[in-house]
Amino acid sequence: MIRPLVLSLSAVLALSAHADDALDRAQAILKKHPVIDGHNDLPWVIREQGGRDVAGWDLRGEVPGDTDIARLRAGGIGGQFWSVFIPGTAEMGAEGFAKTQLEQLDIANRMVASYPDTFVYTGTADEVEAAMAAGKIASLYGIEGGHAIENSLGALRSYYDMGVRYMTLTHSQSVDWADAAGQDEHGGLTDFGREVVREMNRLGMLVDLSHVSPAVMNDTLDIAEAPVIFSHSNAHAITPHVRNVPDTVLKRLRENGGVVMLSFVNDFNTPDFAEWEAGFKAYRGDLEWGEPGYDESLEAYRTEHPVPKATVADVADHVEHIATVAGKSHVGIGADLFGDPIWMVPELDSAEDYPKLFAELLRRGWSESELAGLANGNVLRALRTAEQVAARLQGEREPSLARP
């Protein structure tokens, strides 16, 4: 009876050593090829939880939530698109979307400037690479929702001049010219929506298709002259969440050159989400997102029926599915950390956790060069190509004067 026990114990120890070896290798790879993450809502966290006090929310120490300098360094982050998110709700619109958007850009600018030994603003792919080579965290800005431009291409151009390098066409609410995920007000992009995409291509601002409907995804890909990104989305074929990307769209990224940046949000990753969502829909009745009582209904249902938790392996399944359908050169990482770990995959709920996913992919046979593309090479290619397209288009056409 002793011999089988010894063999079993040896097998367990060998597996444990193999797991540790993969994590060590992943950390070493990320030192050479740091992650450029597509989406982190820290500026909004500072606004809402920190009272807009950038100095008081000291990232050199441990702060509430999921992101500080030590955790970014431990996670192998070399570049970050800081989301300068503002809600697209009617209440926020009453305050003025542009006003609030400018305030969020101010918070992001002050945050980056407060830690010159760690962060540096970067507006081009070359600047990102130079910052990472110098050991800094390259910082770029992304607007999350076209409501921020208030139907003005002049505002869009001004945001680009202020450092914004991508704009998500919608957030959770449709805008006057594009449908959000799960909505069909316009049947995709309107004529003005197409002009927004054309002007973003002319500027060199990446078009972000997270949060939009499949019709908007396809309408954009029909006219896009530069690569698109999905800054924080996953594979719909694995988790049929309205925020995830259908295979029909993934297949089109090979020609477009775009990149899907994988989110660590639990709901986007758990294979059992569809069954849970069906139960929640039955529970809430006709109540829709953004309506009074929706949040309370969601909290009550989640308390009684927790969403099944995803694992690192589930997230890796999404990576591999997108890599299979779109190609390994069309996948990246956009965790969508936003200050509340309860919404994240439990093992990937902090900025220090990225190596766990890379270790899992190493165990599945991914090479260092493939992981380097996932970490930063693929999104850098998309950004650089967008810059090259913009240089050409600016020689071919003037800024658009289109109006809705």
N, C-alpha and C positions, 0 to 999 in steps of 0.2 A: 504493500500500500504506500510505502514511502516514495518509491521511484516515480509513479505518476504525479504525485504531489510536487516533487522536485521539478519535474519537467514542466508542469503547469506554471509553477512559480517562475521558472526560467523564461517561459514564453511571455509571461506578463512583464517581467523586467526588460526583456528584449523589446517588446512593443513600446514600453514607456521610454526606453532609451532612444528608439527610433523616432517617437513623437518629439522628444526634446531636441534631437538632432535636426529635425525638419524646422522647428521653431528657430533654432540657432542659425540655420542656413537662411531662413527667411529674413531674419534681422540683419544678417550680413549682406544679403542682396539689397535690402532697402537702404542700407548705408551707401551703397554704390548707385542705386537707382531709386531715389526717394519718391514717395507718392505725391502726385498732384491731385488733390481731392477736389471734386466738382461742386461741393455744396456744404457749407457750414453756417448755421444761423447765429453765430456768436454776437454779431452786432445787435440783433433783435433781443437776444438774451440780456445783453447789457442795458438795453432800453427798458425792458419790461421787469427784469429781476434786479437790475443794478441801478435803477433810477437815472439812466443815461450818464452815470458818473463813471467815465472811462478810467480815471485815476483810481477811484475807489475799488473798481473791479480788477484787482491786481493779478495779472496773469503770471507773475513771477512766483506766486504762491498757489496753494490749492484753493480753487474757487468752487462754488456749487455747480452741479451739472456735469459736463463731460469734456470740457476743453480748457486747457491752460498750457503754458509753454512746456512744462516738463512732460506732460502727456503727449503733446504734439511731437516732441523730440523722440520720446520712447516709441511712438507709433510709426516713426520713419517718414513723417510729413516734410516734404521739401517745397511744396507749393500748395496754396489754398485759394480757391475761389470763395471769398467771403460773400455770402448772400446778404444783400442789403434789402431784405424782404420787408414789404409792408402789406397788410391784408387788403384784399380787394372788396371789402364789405361796404355796404352803403354808409355805415357809421363812419368808417375811415374816409370815404369819399366826401362826406359832409365837411370834414376837417380840411380837405384838399389833399389829393394823392401826391401831387408834386411837392407840396410843402413837407409832408412826412417823408417822402423819398429823399429830399435834400437833407433832412435831419439824419436819416440813416446813413447817408454817404458821409456826413460830418462825423458821426460816431465811428464809422469804419476808418476814416482818415486819421482821426485822433488816436484810435487804437493802434494802428500800424506805426504812427509816428512816436508813440509812447515807448516803443521797444526797438530802438534802432539796431541793437546788437542781435536781434532775432528776426524782425520783419523788415521787408523792404517792398515798396510798391513796385510792380512790374507791369508794363503795358504791352509788351511784345514777347514772342517766344524766345528771342535771343536774350532779352532781359531776364526772363524766367531762368534760363539755363545759366546765365552769369551769376544770378543770385544763389542758385543751388550750389554752384561750384565754389562760391564764397562761404558756404555753410549757413546761409540765411534761408528763411522761409519766404519764398516769393509770394506776394499777396496781390490778388486780382479781385475785381468786384463783379458781381452778377446781380442784376435786377430780377426779381421773381414776380413777374406779372406785368403785362402790357398796360394795365390800368394806370401805371406810373407815368406814362407819356401823355395821358389825357387827350388822346387822339391828335397829337401834335408831332410831326416829324422833326420840327425844330427842337422840341424837348428831347426827342430821341438823340439827335446830333449833340445836343448839349450834354446829355448824360455820357455819351462816348467821350467828349472832351474832358469830362470830370473823372474819367478812368474806368468806366463800365465796359467790360469786355464780353459779356453775354447778357441777353435778356430772354427770360422765359416768356413766351407769348401770352400765356394766361396764368393765373393762379387757380384757385378753386372755383372762381366765378368767371363766366364768359365775359368778354369785353365786347365793345360795339362791332368789332371786326374779326373775332375769332371765338370758337367754341372751346370751353374747358372740358376736361375729361368727364364723361357721363352726361354731357349736355349736347343739344342739337338745335340751337337757336338759329344758326346761320347756314347750317349744312357744310361747315368747314370755314375756310377763309373767305371774307368778302373781298371786293376789288381793292379797298383800302388796306385790308390785311395783307394782300399780295404786295402792295406797295411798301408796307412796313418791312416785309422780308427783303425786298429788293434794296431798300435803303440800308438795312443792316448789312447786307452783303457789300454794298458800296463803301460803307464805313469800315468794315473789318470787324464788326461786332458779331460774335457767334449767335446763331439762332438756336435757342434752347426749346426743345419740344417736350420736356417733362410737363405734366399737368394738362396737356391739350388732348382733344379728341382725336381718334384715329383719322377722321376726315381732315383735320388740320394738319396732322403729320403728313398725310399723303399729298394734300394741296401744296404744302411747303416743299416737299421733295420734288414735286413736279416742276417747280420754278427756281429752286435754290441753285445759286451759282457757286456756292462754297459749302464746305462740310457743315452739317448740323451737329448738335450734341443733345443728349438727354442727360441733364446734369445730375439727376437722382431718380432713376427708374430701373425696373427689372423686367423679367421675361413673363409675359402674360400666359404663355403656354404652360408654365409651371405653376404660377400663382395667378389665377384669373382676376386680379384686382384691376379696377378701372384705370389706375395710374401706371400700369405696366404696359410694355410694348408688344404688340402682336407680331407674330412671325412674318406676316406679309410686309410689315414695315421694316423689320430687321433685315430681310433679304435685300431691301433697297439701299441699305447703307454701304454695301460693297461698292456700288457705283458712285454714290455720293461722297464717300470717304468719311462719313460721320462716325460718332462714338457714343455708345451707351455707357454711362457711368453708374455703376451698381450702387444702390442704396442699401444701408443696413437697417432700415425700418422694418420692424417685425412683420407688419401686415403685408408688406410687399413680398415677403420671402417664405412665409409659412405655406406649405402645400395644402393645408386644410382651411385656408381663409374663405374659400367660396361657400363652404357649408356654414361657417360662422356668420358670414355676411347675410346669407339667406335668412338665418334666424333673426338677425338684427332688423332686417327689412320688415319681417312679419311683426316684430315687436314694436317698431316705431310707427307703423302704418304709413300715412301720407306725409309724415314729417320729413323734410329734406334738409341737407346740410346748409347752415347759415340761417335757418329759421329759428325763431324763439322756441326754446325747449329742446332743440336737437342735442346740444351738448349735455344737458342733464339726462336725456334719454340714453345717449351713448354711454355716459359714465355709469348709469344704473345697470345697463345691460352688460357692460364689460365686467362690472363687479360680480354679477350673477353668473356670467358666462365668459370667463377670460378667453382672449384670443389664444389659440394654440401657439406655443412658442416655437420659433424656428431655431435652427442650429447653424454653426459655421458651415457644416456640410451642406445644408440647404442653400446657403448663399453661394457656396462653390458650385452647386448644381445650376444656379442661375448664370453664373459666369460661364460655365462650360456650355450651357445651352446657347447663349448669345454668341459665344465663340464658334460654335458649330454652325449656326444659321447665318450669322453676319460675317464671321471670320475673327480670328484672334487679334487682328489689328484694328478691330472696331469695338473694343471693350475697355472700360476704365473703371475708376472708383469715384463715387460721389455719395459718401455715407449718409449725409443729411442729419448730422448731429445737431440737435437743437435744444440742449439743456435739460432734457427730461428722459433719463434712461429707461423709464417704464415703456416707452414706445419702441425701443430698439431690440434687435436680436440680443438676448442676454449676454452672450459671449463677445458681442461686438458693440457695446454700449458706451465706449469711451474712446477718446482720440489715441489712446495707447494700444488699441487692440488690433490694428491693421495687420501686424505680422501673423496673427492667428489664421487669417484667410490665406495669406501667401504660403504659410506652412501647409495648409490643407491642399493647396494646388500643387505644391512640390510633391506631396505624397501621391498625387494623381498623375504625376509625370510631366508637369509643366517645366520647361527649361528656363534657365536664367534669362535668356533673351526674350522669351515670351512674357515672363513676369515683368521684365523691364518695360515692355510695351504697355502692359496692363497698368503699371505704376505711373508712368508719365509719358512714354514715347508716343502713344497713340493720340492722346489729347494735345500734346505739343505739335504733332503733325497737323492735326485739324486746325489749331490756332495759326500755325505758320502758313498753311494753305489759305486760310481766310484772309490773312494779311496780304498775301500775294495776289489774290483775287481782287481785293480792295484797291491795291495799287493800280491794277489794270482798269478797273471800272471807273476810278476817279479820273482817269484820262479819257474815258469814253462818254461819261454823262455827268451832268450837273446835279447838285442836291435836289431831291424831289420836292415839289411844291404841292403835292397831293393833299387833299382833305377828304374826310369821310363824306 
